[in-house]
Amino acid sequence: MKKRGGGRIVNITTVGGKTPPARSLPTTVTRAAGLNLTKSLANEYAPDNVRVNTICIGLVRSAQIARRAKGDLEAHYAELAKQRVPLGRVAHASEFADLFAFLVSERATYITGTAINFDGGSGMTV
């Protein structure tokens, strides 16, 4: 990336790296390490126009969640959202893709070394 004059790195982790829930060791420790790796890489490679950021993901509609659902999938998503997401809904993958596309776009050239929560506010409640 340095030779090409820059680039973008987007790490993906969960909000647990910032706001670890109870009984979540060692995964939240490794997620926190990933956040620090992002900051360290961003600091080191910013002069070379390499931007490094992290998206801290929350609940997103996925096949993994769908497999766990018993009965009505929409009711399952609604119950998860009610329990865990202040905005009251589970995100769509396309919304995540939009954020990712923004971070690697020319519109985000002044953003590096940050961790953006994509969690409907759930990181505030843990």
BELNOR-V783798 format. One record per helix or strand. SS is the DSSP state (@ for helix, = for strand). FROM is the first residue (numbers start at 1). LEN is the number of residues. If there is no record, write none. Layout:
ss: (SS,SS)
from: (FROM,FROM)
len: (LEN,LEN)
This chain:
ss: (=,@,@,=,=,@,@,=,@,@,=,@)
from: (7,15,27,50,60,63,73,91,93,106,115,122)
len: (8,3,22,8,1,6,12,1,11,3,4,4)
